Amino acid sequence: MPASGPNDPANMSDRKADHIELAFQSQMGTAQQDDRFNYEPMLSGYHNELPAYWFDNKKLGAPIWVSSMTGGTEKAYAINQHLAAACAEFGLGMGLGSCRPLLNGKSRFNDFNLRPIIGPDLPFYANLGIAQVSHLIHLNRQQEIVDLVADLHADGLIVHVNPLQEWLQPEGDRYAGPPVQVVEQLWSTTGLKVIVKEVGQGFGPDSLLALMKMPLVAIDFAALGGTNFALLEMLRSSEAVSHAYSALAQVGHSANQMIDMTNQLFDSQVALSCHTVIVSGGIRNFLDGYYCINKIKTNAVYGQASMLLRYAQESYQALREYLVLQIEGLKLANAFLKVKP
């Protein structure tokens, strides 16, 4: 007996019955319209492949960056294994969570030792906080950073800048000088490839300009709208601290605001040395990511953390199913959606 298909009378009948039952549930007003796109159904067929995306001269399978998350615990080991396997399968770039535990010994090394899983051809970056980098440079121990990156076979180092988080953290560090000077010292004395990221507040225009004048591999926005580590630390603090500093959690810049800032910089004819960004902070799905990387006027991928973490904690199969749907959604968006000017 031949296999039934979409034109099989029985299937057509079931489908039409579904349409009748679900039609009233499918009503929506224009208030729910996504106004970021022009929908162009006439100009393309379905795409089986995505366009070519590149990061640090390495080709990606999709423009998704696995943003820095976790390490140094038993639970983190399993999460990172799942994330690294997903990078290998789908061709994604990855930034590790803070590798600070490795500065004190190798007992948690396997939490971070993901290059054997990811393989040699995809971007993979270690991660330290600006306070740790500053401390090691002050002691003239930059070689420990170089060794850390080498031990992990990472392409370079992500430096996360987090003054509000450190201020609110009971165990937090205080910055003795401007982080931009520390980053300059890092790449000038070590030759490492460097990415700079925030941790949930993003960067203002002057900070963004200072970073883009430096020969960084990329800037990771980590904008307001995603995981907010200042807010996270307030939830760990006393009631008095939370009450006094609660307004700080609302300070910062959204991904859309930072895209506008970036575009203004590229339109300004100022000499810029960094030409790649990771748009992150509040990227909920493939439509958010597609919009951001097509709106910005420079090379870009988009980063996700909390959504990937949610599925990676569950199982590799759950993470894989999520990414399959997201990548198929990107193909659909590339075929039929155009970002409005």
Secondary structure as UniProt FT lines:
FT   TURN            6..7
FT   HELIX           9..22
FT   HELIX           24..26
FT   HELIX           30..32
FT   TURN            35..36
FT   STRAND          37..39
FT   TURN            41..42
FT   STRAND          53..55
FT   TURN            56..57
FT   STRAND          58..60
FT   STRAND          64..66
FT   HELIX           74..90
FT   STRAND          93..95
FT   HELIX           100..104
FT   TURN            107..108
FT   HELIX           109..112
FT   HELIX           115..118
FT   TURN            120..121
FT   STRAND          124..129
FT   HELIX           130..138
FT   TURN            139..140
FT   HELIX           142..151
FT   TURN            152..153
FT   STRAND          156..160
FT   HELIX           163..168
FT   TURN            170..171
FT   HELIX           179..190
FT   STRAND          194..197
FT   HELIX           205..212
FT   STRAND          218..220
FT   HELIX           229..236
FT   HELIX           239..245
FT   HELIX           246..250
FT   HELIX           255..267
FT   TURN            268..269
FT   STRAND          276..279
FT   HELIX           286..295
FT   STRAND          299..304
FT   HELIX           306..314
FT   HELIX           316..336
FT   STRAND          337..339
//
